[in-house]
Amino acid sequence: MKLFVGLGNPGPKYAGNRHNIGYMAVDRIAVDHAFSPWRAKFQGVMCEGRLGREKVVLLKPETFMNLSGQSVGAAMRFFKLEPDDVTVFHDELDLAPGKVRLKQGGGHAGHNGLRSLHAHIGEGYHRVRLGIGHPGHKDRVSPYVLSDFAKADADWLDDLMRGISDGAPHLAEGDGPKFTNAIGLRMAPPRPAPKPETATTEEPTPAPDTRSPFQKLADKFR
């Protein structure tokens, strides 16, 4: 069994925030792969289903971001899971919008949700880092992540969510390259091959008629 965790803050006030892109990812997986209805559990909401050959639990902690580890720790204890069984989807300031990177272990880089996870379950879990870009100065980070995505972000964000959903079975089965490739196909689909040019047969240019008027007349009666 695998546990996929989407990080975010609960309630409609935060639903469209950049900080909630983790929630958005697991929501899309749940819909596209016909998971069970969401239900309250582990200080959050969870649902269950299958991705490829793997049974997967999706979890959205509702403790608010800085206490996310409480919810994840409770779910891990209940299902008897190890950090290696857990994959966390979260916003990443250090990646350009729409970029995705996979990581296991390492520091939390000041992300409050990851900081809480480190404290409750250690650092050995897997991460799907979802780029949202950086506002340019650390003093602007908090209002930036707690603001909604701009209307101009709608297209790439939808493509990203579709790609995450397409690749989710590969991620559950531990194939990171196939997961990121599925996202790439949505974000930058291959262009159709150009149609081969049809060969055209040109009519040969007739040779100039060098006959004299008398020869032309004579040729008519031959």
C-alpha positions in Angstrom: 0.0 0.0 0.0 1.1 3.5 -0.8 0.0 6.8 0.9 -0.2 9.9 -1.3 -0.5 13.1 0.6 -1.5 16.5 -0.8 -0.5 19.5 1.3 -2.7 22.5 1.6 -5.0 24.4 4.0 -8.6 23.5 4.5 -11.7 25.5 3.5 -12.9 27.4 0.5 -10.9 30.5 1.5 -7.7 28.7 0.6 -8.9 26.4 -2.2 -7.3 28.3 -5.1 -4.1 29.3 -3.3 -0.7 28.4 -4.7 0.0 26.8 -1.3 -2.8 24.3 -2.1 -1.4 22.8 -5.3 -0.8 19.6 -3.4 -4.5 19.3 -2.6 -5.3 20.0 -6.2 -3.1 17.1 -7.4 -4.6 14.4 -5.2 -8.1 15.8 -5.9 -7.5 15.2 -9.6 -6.1 11.7 -9.1 -9.2 10.8 -7.0 -11.6 12.0 -9.7 -9.8 10.5 -12.7 -9.1 7.1 -11.2 -12.5 6.6 -9.5 -11.4 6.5 -5.9 -13.9 6.1 -3.1 -15.6 9.2 -1.7 -13.6 11.4 0.6 -14.3 10.8 4.3 -13.0 12.3 7.5 -10.1 10.5 9.1 -6.6 11.1 10.6 -7.3 14.8 11.2 -8.0 15.2 7.5 -9.9 13.6 4.7 -8.9 10.4 2.9 -10.1 8.2 0.1 -8.9 4.8 -1.3 -8.4 3.3 -4.7 -6.0 1.6 -7.0 -3.3 3.0 -9.3 -1.9 0.3 -11.5 -1.2 -2.7 -9.4 -0.9 -0.7 -6.1 -3.6 0.0 -3.5 -3.3 3.7 -2.7 -4.7 5.9 0.0 -5.0 9.6 -0.7 -4.8 12.0 2.2 -5.4 15.7 2.6 -4.4 16.9 6.2 -6.9 19.4 7.6 -4.7 20.6 10.4 -3.5 23.6 8.4 -0.1 23.4 6.7 2.2 23.8 9.7 0.7 20.8 11.5 0.5 18.4 8.5 2.8 15.9 10.1 0.2 15.0 12.8 -2.2 13.8 10.2 0.3 11.9 8.1 1.8 10.3 11.2 -1.6 9.1 12.3 -2.3 7.5 8.9 1.1 5.8 8.8 0.6 4.3 12.2 -2.9 3.0 11.3 -1.8 1.4 8.0 1.6 0.3 9.4 3.5 2.2 6.7 7.1 3.3 6.5 8.3 6.7 5.2 9.3 5.0 2.0 5.6 4.2 1.4 4.7 7.9 1.5 4.7 10.4 -1.3 3.9 14.1 -0.6 2.7 16.6 -3.2 3.6 20.2 -2.3 4.3 23.6 -3.7 7.9 24.5 -4.5 9.0 28.2 -4.6 12.4 27.3 -6.0 11.0 25.8 -9.3 9.4 27.8 -12.1 5.6 27.5 -12.5 4.7 24.2 -14.0 8.1 22.5 -13.4 8.1 19.2 -11.4 10.9 17.4 -9.6 11.0 14.2 -7.6 13.0 14.0 -4.4 13.4 11.7 -1.4 14.9 12.8 1.8 16.8 16.0 2.4 15.9 19.3 4.1 12.6 21.1 4.2 13.9 24.5 2.9 11.6 26.4 5.3 8.4 24.9 4.0 6.1 24.7 7.0 4.3 21.6 5.9 7.5 19.7 5.2 9.0 21.0 8.5 6.0 19.4 10.3 6.4 16.1 8.4 10.1 16.0 9.2 9.3 16.4 12.9 6.6 13.6 12.9 7.8 11.0 10.4 11.4 11.8 9.6 12.8 12.9 6.2 12.8 9.6 4.3 9.5 10.1 2.5 9.2 10.8 -1.2 8.2 14.3 -2.6 6.7 15.6 -5.7 7.8 19.2 -5.8 5.4 21.3 -7.8 6.8 24.6 -9.0 4.9 27.8 -8.4 7.8 30.3 -8.9 9.1 32.8 -6.4 7.8 36.3 -5.8 11.4 37.7 -5.8 11.9 38.6 -2.2 11.5 36.6 1.0 9.2 39.2 2.6 6.6 38.6 -0.2 6.6 34.8 0.1 3.7 34.5 2.6 1.2 36.6 0.7 2.3 35.1 -2.5 1.7 31.4 -1.5 -1.5 32.4 0.2 -2.8 34.1 -2.9 -4.8 32.4 -5.7 -3.2 31.4 -9.0 -3.7 34.1 -11.6 -6.1 33.5 -14.5 -3.1 33.4 -16.8 -2.0 30.3 -14.9 -5.2 28.3 -15.7 -4.0 26.5 -18.8 -0.6 25.3 -17.6 -2.1 24.4 -14.2 -4.8 22.2 -15.9 -2.2 20.5 -18.1 0.0 19.9 -15.0 -2.9 18.3 -13.1 -3.8 16.1 -16.1 -0.2 15.0 -16.4 0.0 14.1 -12.7 -3.1 12.1 -13.0 -1.9 10.3 -16.2 1.4 9.4 -14.5 0.0 8.5 -11.1 0.0 4.7 -11.7 3.7 4.9 -12.6 4.5 6.9 -9.5 2.7 4.4 -7.3 4.7 1.6 -8.8 8.0 3.5 -8.2 8.7 4.5 -11.8 9.6 8.2 -11.5 10.9 8.7 -15.0 7.6 7.4 -16.5 5.7 9.7 -14.2 7.6 12.8 -15.2 7.4 11.8 -18.8 3.6 11.6 -18.6 3.6 15.2 -17.2 5.9 16.3 -20.0 3.6 14.9 -22.6 0.8 17.1 -21.3 2.8 20.2 -20.7 4.6 20.1 -24.0 2.9 17.6 -26.3 5.0 16.5 -29.3 4.3 18.4 -32.5 2.9 16.4 -35.4 5.4 15.4 -38.0 5.4 17.7 -41.0 3.6 16.1 -44.0 6.0 15.1 -46.8 6.0 17.3 -49.8 4.2 15.8 -52.7 6.4 15.5 -55.7 5.0 17.4 -58.7 5.7 16.4 -62.2 6.3 19.5 -64.3 5.5 19.6 -67.9 8.7 19.9 -70.0 9.2 23.3 -71.6 8.6 22.9 -75.4 11.6 23.6 -77.6 11.4 26.9 -79.5 10.0 26.5 -83.1 12.8 27.5 -85.4 11.0 26.7 -88.7 10.5 29.3 -91.4 7.0 30.3 -92.4 7.4 28.3 -95.6 8.5 25.2 -93.7 5.5 25.5 -91.4 3.1 25.7 -94.3 4.8 22.8 -96.0 4.5 20.7 -92.9 0.7 21.1 -92.8 0.4 19.2 -96.1 2.7 16.3 -95.3 
